Amino acid sequence: MTLAIAVNLALIGYFKYANFFADSVNHLIGTAFRLDPIVLPLAISFFTFVQITYLVDAYRGETKEDNFFNYCLFVTFFPHLIAGPIVHHKDLMPQFADKSIYRFKGEYLAVGLTIFFMGLFKKVVFADRIAVYATPVFDAASQGLPLTFFEAWAGVLAYTLQLYFDFSGYSDMAIGASYLFGIKLPLNFDSPYKAVNIIDFWRRWHITLSNFLREYLYIPLGGNRKGNFRRYLNLMITMLLGGLWHGAGWTFIFWGGLHGIYLVINHQWRSFRRWLGHDLNKSHWFTQGISWFVTFLAVIVSWVFFRAKTLDAATGILGAMTGANGISLPKALLTKLGFMENFGIIRFDGITNSTDLPIDYTIFAITFLLFIAWCTPNTQQWMGKYNPITIKQPVINPSSNWSDRFWHKLQWQPNQLWAVASAFLTVISVLSLSRVSEFLYFQF
């Protein structure tokens, strides 16, 4: 098993990280060693993780299947191959062995297509449209241009939403495409911007990757079995390697380390509350709201490093977000608020400087998509009992409050209303396919 895992890691290490390590060594010791550009095989990261899960599960005796063709089917089943979810052998093979999936079933077609086009709509209508407000800001930061307070926040919030709907859209399309064949995939995305702490966030964002890192890295390192110091050290190692997995660059490593620090702080805070005698399962709506806000703020700060091309660009954006470049207001307000210039950080040079962001459209788009992410049901909740995932979701009591009752009545049903709604999503999505647009997670 060790040799087989080493071979897999060696392959991904060569294709994905060889140039990064060569450049880092050159920078540290002043050498000029160069490698030719290496073309990264599509999906090698997810391909490698799936094979590692198989090797470990086989070593543990959890996989009895040794048919080579079935193994190839498990690894290369295309809906999960490119960007997850990361699946176990036991997730798929029993389903492939079920003869009933090889017979046509209308539910597979209707549910699968509905979820697939929900995902496509999120990708081409939400993610790709909001991206036009994020890209100019990060490009300007890469060129060293000074950003205004508004530009920095608009660009980062736009990217925060682009990544959310891009990955949410892909996850829906993977589940939908798989269910067309009657195969259920595990849930991989569960409204992460509704998380009330960073631990909760990682239980909602890229769920199968979080499970993989915990099961195959954090726990083998010792997990929480050897005291708090080792627990936090293992968390940091896990998140640093998780960051490196996302990309061969120091910005990704810094992003992973930042989330490691977040998790350590979160665990220490929970320990402190237990020491005070608090019940962690009970919280006031006000404190829960503060927890949610702090979590969301921490996440969008981390996305700055995730998206920026260099650490200098990331720190430049964060500086602008904190007012390091001053806060510039519209010139039209000078006559009424001119006295604020005396405070030192307020100017009236316009709220954009290094980019041409359309202010009204930018604010509207960000506000609208934040409302979607925070206040509306996710795809699993829309689909209700027809939701085709392998992990059961908690059932929402439709009588709990008026909003749950409202959304419950709108859940997907095989009826004419939803047929019209699905057709509308499909037409809009297809008409929006005007250019080539890859999913962000394809690069990982």
C-alpha positions in Angstrom: 0.0 0.0 0.0 2.8 2.4 0.9 4.5 1.9 -2.4 1.3 2.4 -4.4 0.4 5.6 -2.5 4.0 6.8 -3.0 3.7 6.3 -6.7 0.5 8.2 -6.9 1.9 11.1 -4.8 5.1 11.1 -6.9 3.0 11.5 -10.1 1.0 14.4 -8.7 4.1 15.9 -7.2 5.9 15.9 -10.6 3.0 17.2 -12.7 1.6 19.8 -10.2 4.5 20.9 -8.0 7.9 20.3 -9.8 8.1 23.9 -11.2 6.9 25.4 -7.9 9.6 23.6 -5.9 12.2 24.5 -8.5 11.3 28.1 -8.4 11.2 28.1 -4.6 14.7 26.5 -4.3 16.0 29.0 -6.9 14.6 31.9 -4.8 16.0 30.6 -1.5 19.5 29.7 -2.5 20.0 31.8 -5.6 20.3 29.0 -8.2 18.9 29.2 -11.8 17.6 25.7 -12.2 14.7 25.6 -14.7 12.2 23.0 -15.8 10.3 23.0 -19.0 6.6 23.9 -18.6 4.6 20.8 -17.5 1.1 20.3 -18.8 -1.1 19.4 -15.8 -3.3 16.4 -16.6 -7.0 17.2 -16.1 -8.4 16.1 -12.8 -5.1 14.6 -11.5 -5.8 15.8 -8.0 -9.2 14.2 -7.6 -8.0 11.2 -9.6 -5.2 10.7 -7.1 -7.4 11.1 -4.0 -9.9 8.6 -5.3 -7.1 6.0 -5.9 -5.7 6.7 -2.4 -9.1 6.0 -0.8 -9.3 2.8 -2.7 -5.8 1.7 -1.7 -6.3 2.5 2.0 -9.8 0.9 2.0 -8.4 -2.2 0.3 -5.6 -2.4 2.9 -8.1 -2.2 5.7 -10.2 -5.0 4.1 -13.1 -2.7 3.4 -13.2 -3.4 -0.3 -13.8 -7.0 -1.5 -13.9 -6.1 -5.1 -10.8 -6.9 -7.2 -12.2 -6.9 -10.7 -9.9 -4.6 -12.8 -12.7 -3.3 -15.0 -14.9 -2.5 -12.1 -12.0 -0.7 -10.5 -11.6 1.4 -13.7 -15.3 2.1 -13.7 -15.1 3.3 -10.0 -12.2 5.6 -10.6 -13.2 7.0 -14.0 -17.0 7.4 -13.5 -17.1 10.8 -15.1 -19.6 12.9 -13.0 -17.2 12.9 -10.0 -13.9 12.6 -11.9 -13.0 16.3 -12.6 -13.7 18.1 -9.4 -15.3 15.7 -7.0 -17.0 14.7 -4.9 -14.3 12.4 -3.6 -15.9 9.0 -3.4 -15.2 5.7 -1.6 -15.4 2.3 -3.3 -18.3 1.4 -1.0 -20.2 4.5 -2.2 -20.4 3.5 -5.8 -19.8 -0.2 -6.4 -22.9 -1.5 -4.6 -24.9 0.9 -6.8 -23.3 -0.4 -10.0 -24.1 -3.9 -8.9 -27.8 -3.1 -8.5 -29.5 -4.3 -11.7 -32.4 -1.9 -11.3 -30.4 1.1 -12.3 -30.0 -0.3 -15.8 -33.7 0.0 -16.5 -35.1 3.3 -17.6 -36.9 5.2 -14.8 -38.6 8.5 -15.4 -37.6 9.8 -11.9 -33.9 9.5 -12.7 -34.3 11.5 -15.9 -36.6 14.2 -14.4 -34.7 14.7 -11.1 -31.3 14.4 -12.7 -32.0 17.0 -15.4 -33.6 19.4 -12.9 -30.5 19.3 -10.6 -28.1 19.4 -13.6 -29.7 22.6 -15.0 -30.0 24.2 -11.6 -26.2 23.8 -11.4 -25.7 25.1 -14.9 -27.8 28.1 -14.1 -25.7 28.9 -11.0 -22.6 28.6 -13.1 -23.3 30.6 -16.2 -25.9 33.1 -14.8 -24.6 33.7 -11.3 -20.9 32.8 -11.1 -19.8 33.9 -14.6 -21.8 37.2 -14.3 -20.4 38.2 -10.9 -16.9 37.3 -12.0 -16.7 40.5 -14.2 -16.7 42.5 -11.0 -14.0 40.4 -9.3 -11.4 40.0 -12.1 -10.5 43.7 -12.7 -9.9 44.2 -9.0 -7.5 41.3 -8.6 -5.8 42.1 -11.9 -5.3 45.7 -10.7 -3.8 44.4 -7.4 -1.4 42.1 -9.3 -0.2 45.1 -11.3 0.5 47.0 -8.0 -2.3 49.6 -8.6 -3.7 51.2 -5.4 -7.3 50.2 -4.9 -10.0 52.2 -3.2 -11.9 51.0 -0.2 -15.0 50.3 -2.4 -13.0 48.6 -5.1 -11.3 46.2 -2.7 -14.5 45.2 -0.9 -16.5 44.9 -4.1 -13.9 42.7 -5.8 -13.5 40.4 -2.8 -17.2 40.0 -2.2 -17.7 39.4 -5.9 -15.1 36.7 -5.9 -16.5 35.2 -2.7 -19.8 34.8 -4.6 -18.3 33.7 -7.8 -16.5 30.8 -6.1 -19.6 29.9 -4.1 -21.9 29.7 -7.1 -19.2 28.2 -9.3 -18.5 25.3 -6.9 -22.2 24.9 -5.9 -23.1 24.8 -9.6 -20.5 22.1 -10.3 -21.6 20.0 -7.3 -25.2 20.1 -8.5 -24.3 19.2 -12.1 -22.2 16.3 -10.8 -25.1 14.9 -8.7 -27.6 15.6 -11.5 -25.5 13.9 -14.2 -24.8 10.9 -12.0 -28.5 10.5 -11.2 -29.3 10.3 -14.9 -27.7 6.9 -14.6 -29.5 6.1 -11.3 -26.2 6.6 -9.3 -26.3 8.7 -6.1 -23.2 10.7 -5.1 -22.4 12.0 -1.6 -23.3 15.6 -0.7 -20.3 18.0 -1.2 -21.8 21.5 -0.8 -24.3 22.6 1.9 -24.8 26.3 2.1 -21.3 27.1 3.6 -21.9 30.8 4.0 -24.7 30.0 6.5 -22.0 28.5 8.8 -21.9 29.9 12.3 -18.2 28.9 13.0 -15.3 27.8 11.0 -15.7 24.1 12.0 -19.2 24.3 10.7 -17.9 25.9 7.5 -15.7 23.0 6.8 -18.6 20.6 7.4 -20.4 22.4 4.6 -17.7 23.4 2.1 -16.2 20.6 -0.1 -17.5 18.1 2.4 -15.8 15.1 0.9 -12.4 16.8 0.8 -12.8 17.7 4.5 -13.7 14.1 5.2 -10.7 12.8 3.2 -8.2 15.1 4.9 -9.6 14.1 8.4 -9.7 10.4 7.7 -6.5 9.9 5.7 -4.3 12.7 7.1 -5.4 14.2 10.4 -6.4 11.0 12.2 -3.3 9.0 11.0 -1.2 11.9 12.3 -2.7 11.3 15.7 -5.8 13.5 15.6 -6.8 14.7 19.0 -5.5 11.5 20.8 -2.2 12.9 22.0 -3.1 16.1 23.8 -4.0 19.6 22.7 -0.6 20.6 21.4 -0.5 17.7 19.0 -4.1 18.2 18.1 -3.5 21.8 17.0 -0.2 20.8 15.3 -2.0 18.1 13.4 -4.7 20.6 12.4 -2.1 23.0 11.1 -0.3 20.3 9.1 -3.5 19.1 7.6 -4.7 22.5 6.6 -1.3 23.6 5.2 -1.2 20.4 3.0 -4.9 21.0 2.1 -3.9 24.5 0.9 -0.9 23.1 -1.0 -3.2 20.6 -2.6 -5.4 23.4 -4.0 -2.5 25.0 -5.9 1.3 25.1 -6.3 1.8 28.6 -4.8 2.6 30.3 -1.5 -0.8 32.0 -1.6 -2.6 28.7 -1.4 -0.3 27.5 1.4 -1.0 30.8 3.3 -4.7 30.2 2.7 -4.5 26.7 4.2 -2.4 28.0 7.2 -4.9 30.7 7.8 -7.8 28.2 8.0 -5.6 26.1 10.3 -5.3 29.1 12.7 -9.0 29.7 12.4 -9.7 26.1 13.4 -7.3 26.2 16.4 -8.9 29.4 17.6 -12.4 27.9 17.1 -11.5 24.8 19.2 -9.9 26.9 21.9 -13.0 29.1 22.1 -15.2 26.1 22.4 -13.0 24.7 25.2 -13.1 28.1 27.0 -16.9 28.1 26.8 -17.1 24.6 28.2 -14.8 25.7 31.0 -17.3 28.5 31.8 -20.0 25.9 31.9 -21.8 26.9 28.7 -23.9 24.4 26.8 -22.5 24.6 23.2 -25.8 23.2 21.8 -27.7 26.3 23.1 -27.0 29.8 21.9 -29.0 33.1 21.8 -30.0 34.3 18.4 -27.9 37.5 18.9 -24.6 35.6 19.7 -25.3 33.2 16.9 -25.7 36.1 14.5 -22.3 37.5 15.7 -20.7 34.1 15.2 -22.1 33.9 11.7 -20.8 37.4 10.8 -17.3 36.8 12.2 -17.1 33.4 10.4 -18.2 35.0 7.1 -15.7 37.8 7.5 -12.9 35.3 8.2 -13.8 33.3 5.2 -13.8 36.2 2.7 -10.4 37.4 4.1 -9.0 34.0 3.4 -10.4 34.0 -0.2 -8.2 37.1 -0.8 -5.1 34.8 -0.6 -6.9 32.0 -2.4 -7.6 34.2 -5.5 -4.6 36.7 -5.5 -1.7 35.8 -7.8 0.9 36.9 -5.3 1.2 37.6 -1.5 2.0 41.2 -2.3 -1.3 41.5 -4.3 -3.2 39.9 -1.4 -1.8 42.2 1.2 -2.5 45.2 -1.0 -6.1 44.2 -1.3 -6.4 43.6 2.4 -4.8 46.9 3.1 -7.3 48.7 0.9 -10.2 46.8 2.7 -9.0 48.1 6.0 -8.7 51.7 4.8 -4.9 51.8 4.4 -5.4 53.7 1.1 -7.9 56.0 2.7 -11.7 56.0 2.1 -12.6 57.8 -1.1 -16.2 59.0 -1.5 -18.1 60.3 -4.6 -17.1 63.9 -5.6 -20.8 64.9 -5.5 -20.8 64.6 -1.7 -17.9 67.0 -1.2 -20.2 70.0 -0.7 -22.2 68.3 2.0 -19.6 66.2 3.7 -16.4 68.1 3.0 -15.8 68.6 6.7 -14.9 64.8 6.9 -11.7 65.5 5.0 -10.4 66.8 8.3 -10.5 63.3 9.7 -7.5 62.4 7.5 -8.6 59.2 5.9 -11.7 60.5 4.0 -11.2 61.9 0.4 -13.7 62.8 -2.3 -11.9 61.4 -5.4 -14.7 59.0 -6.4 -15.2 55.5 -5.1 -13.4 53.8 -8.0 -9.9 54.7 -9.1 -7.9 51.8 -10.6 -10.9 49.9 -12.1 -14.0 50.9 -14.1 -16.5 49.0 -12.0 -20.1 50.1 -12.6 -21.1 51.1 -9.1 -24.9 50.6 -9.3 -24.7 47.2 -11.1 -21.9 46.0 -8.8 -23.8 46.8 -5.6 -27.0 45.3 -7.0 -25.4 42.1 -8.1 -23.5 41.5 -4.9 -26.6 42.3 -2.8 -28.8 40.0 -4.8 -26.4 37.1 -4.7 -25.7 37.5 -1.0 -29.5 37.3 -0.5 -29.6 34.0 -2.5 -26.7 32.5 -0.6 -27.9 33.5 2.9 -31.7 33.5 2.7 -32.9 30.9 0.2 -32.9 27.1 0.3 -30.1 25.2 -1.3 -30.6 22.6 -4.0 -31.0 19.7 -1.5 -33.7 21.6 0.3 -35.4 22.6 -3.0 -35.5 18.9 -4.0 -36.8 17.7 -0.6 -37.6 14.0 -0.6 -36.4 13.6 -4.2 -32.9 14.7 -3.3 -30.6 12.1 -4.8 -27.6 12.0 -2.4 -26.1 9.2 -0.4 -26.1 11.2 2.9 -29.4 11.7 4.5 -30.2 15.3 5.4 -32.1 16.3 8.5 -35.7 16.6 7.8 -37.0 20.1 8.2 -40.2 20.3 10.2 -42.5 22.3 7.9 -44.5 23.6 10.9 -41.5 25.1 12.7 -41.9 28.6 11.4 -43.5 30.6 8.6 -40.4 30.7 6.3 -39.9 26.9 6.5 -43.6 26.3 5.7 -43.3 28.8 2.8 -40.2 27.1 1.3 -41.6 23.6 2.0 -44.6 24.4 -0.2 -42.3 25.3 -3.1 -40.3 22.1 -3.0 -39.8 20.2 -6.2 -42.6 18.0 -7.4 -43.1 16.2 -10.7 -45.8 18.6 -11.8 -46.5 21.1 -14.5 -45.3 24.1 -12.4 -41.9 22.7 -11.9 -41.7 21.5 -15.5 -42.2 25.1 -16.6 -39.7 26.4 -14.0 -37.1 23.8 -15.1 -37.6 24.6 -18.8 -37.0 28.3 -17.9 -33.8 27.6 -16.1 -32.6 25.4 -19.0 -33.4 27.9 -21.7 -31.7 30.8 -19.8 -28.7 28.6 -19.0 -28.2 27.5 -22.6 -28.7 31.0 -24.0 -26.0 32.2 -21.6 -23.4 29.7 -22.9 -21.8 32.4 -25.1 -18.2 31.6 -24.3 -15.9 29.0 -22.9 -15.9 29.2 -19.1 -14.2 26.6 -17.0 -15.1 25.7 -13.4 -12.7 27.2 -10.9 -12.0 23.9 -9.3 -10.9 22.4 -12.6 -7.5 24.1 -12.0 -7.0 22.1 -8.8 
